[in-house]
Amino acid sequence: MSELARRYARALYECAPEEKDLHDTAHALMENAPLWEALCSPAVRREEKCRVLDRLPMLEGRDCLRRFYQLLANKGRMALLPQILAAFDDCVLEEKESARCVLTCVHLPDAREIEQLRRAMCKLHHKKDVIFDIRRDPSLLGGFVLEMEGVTYDKSVRGALQDLTRQLEVRQAV
């Protein structure tokens, strides 16, 4: 996720932290392929994009969102919207003293294992709660990798083998 997307999300969150319509309207824009293509296209003039956004029924009565989408269209940054949504969700989690953690593993963990990881990550990062995004990756060979707030915890077999390889290379170089 880009720093620019984080800044847009933070600005939107500070203006409208309770913006419940954000996801609905953003997904409606992105799922309409011709509309989304036109909003992201540099070939379509900014004024035309803003006129289209002014006429969309889904944005009636949602002036803050309409202006936000127009700002993105004017700056040529509409394609950042998926990243902005994710960053906005992170702002909401941050306000609740929670965080998102990506758990990559070979086999899906059971509820007990997830709860143990949740407690450990809450303690390590001083959070009240952790939301897991679980991904499967057979190339890990075993174990898991956790990524949270820019920190990676690699407890995988693949990671251990890579560490061992590096250590052996260092010893041979000496």
BELZI-V480630 format. One record per pair of residues at least 4 apart in sequence whose ideal C-beta (glycine too) atoms are under 7 Angstrom apart, sorted by the first residue. I is the first residue (numbers start at 0). J is the second residue. Records with the same first field share a line. If there is no record, write none. Layout:
I = J + J
This chain:
0 = 4 + 5 + 82 + 85 + 86
1 = 79 + 82
2 = 6
3 = 7 + 79
4 = 8 + 79 + 82 + 83 + 86
5 = 9 + 86
6 = 10
7 = 11 + 79 + 83
8 = 12 + 83 + 86 + 87 + 90
9 = 13 + 90
10 = 14
11 = 15 + 18 + 67 + 87
12 = 16 + 87 + 90
14 = 63
15 = 63
18 = 63 + 64
20 = 24 + 61 + 64
21 = 25 + 64 + 87
22 = 26 + 84
23 = 27
24 = 28 + 57 + 58 + 61 + 64
25 = 29 + 80 + 84
26 = 30
27 = 31 + 57
28 = 34 + 35 + 38
29 = 35 + 80 + 81
31 = 35
32 = 36
33 = 37
34 = 38
35 = 39
36 = 40
37 = 43
38 = 48 + 72 + 77
39 = 77 + 78
41 = 75
43 = 47 + 48
45 = 49 + 72 + 73
46 = 50
47 = 51
48 = 52 + 72
49 = 53 + 69 + 72 + 73
50 = 54
51 = 55
52 = 58 + 65 + 68 + 69 + 72
58 = 64 + 65
61 = 65
62 = 66
63 = 67
64 = 68
65 = 69
66 = 70
67 = 71
68 = 72
69 = 73
70 = 74
71 = 76 + 77 + 79 + 80
72 = 77
79 = 83
80 = 84
81 = 85
82 = 86
83 = 87
84 = 88
85 = 89
86 = 90
87 = 91
88 = 92
89 = 93 + 99
90 = 94
91 = 95
92 = 97 + 98 + 99 + 130
95 = 127
96 = 126 + 127
97 = 126 + 127 + 128 + 129 + 130
98 = 124 + 126 + 129 + 147 + 148
99 = 130 + 132
100 = 120 + 129 + 131 + 145 + 146 + 147
101 = 132 + 134 + 146
102 = 116 + 131 + 133 + 143 + 145
103 = 134 + 136 + 139 + 143 + 144
104 = 108 + 135 + 139 + 143
105 = 135 + 136 + 137 + 139 + 140 + 141
107 = 133 + 135
108 = 112 + 113
110 = 114
111 = 115
112 = 116
113 = 117 + 131
114 = 118
115 = 119
116 = 120
117 = 121 + 129
118 = 122
119 = 123
120 = 124 + 129 + 145 + 147
121 = 126 + 127 + 128 + 129
124 = 147 + 148
138 = 157
139 = 144 + 155 + 156 + 157
140 = 155 + 156 + 157
141 = 155 + 156
142 = 154 + 155 + 156
143 = 154 + 155
144 = 151 + 152 + 153 + 155 + 158
145 = 152
146 = 151
153 = 158
155 = 159
156 = 160
157 = 161
158 = 162
159 = 163
160 = 164
161 = 165
162 = 166
163 = 167
164 = 168
165 = 169
166 = 170
167 = 171
168 = 172
169 = 173
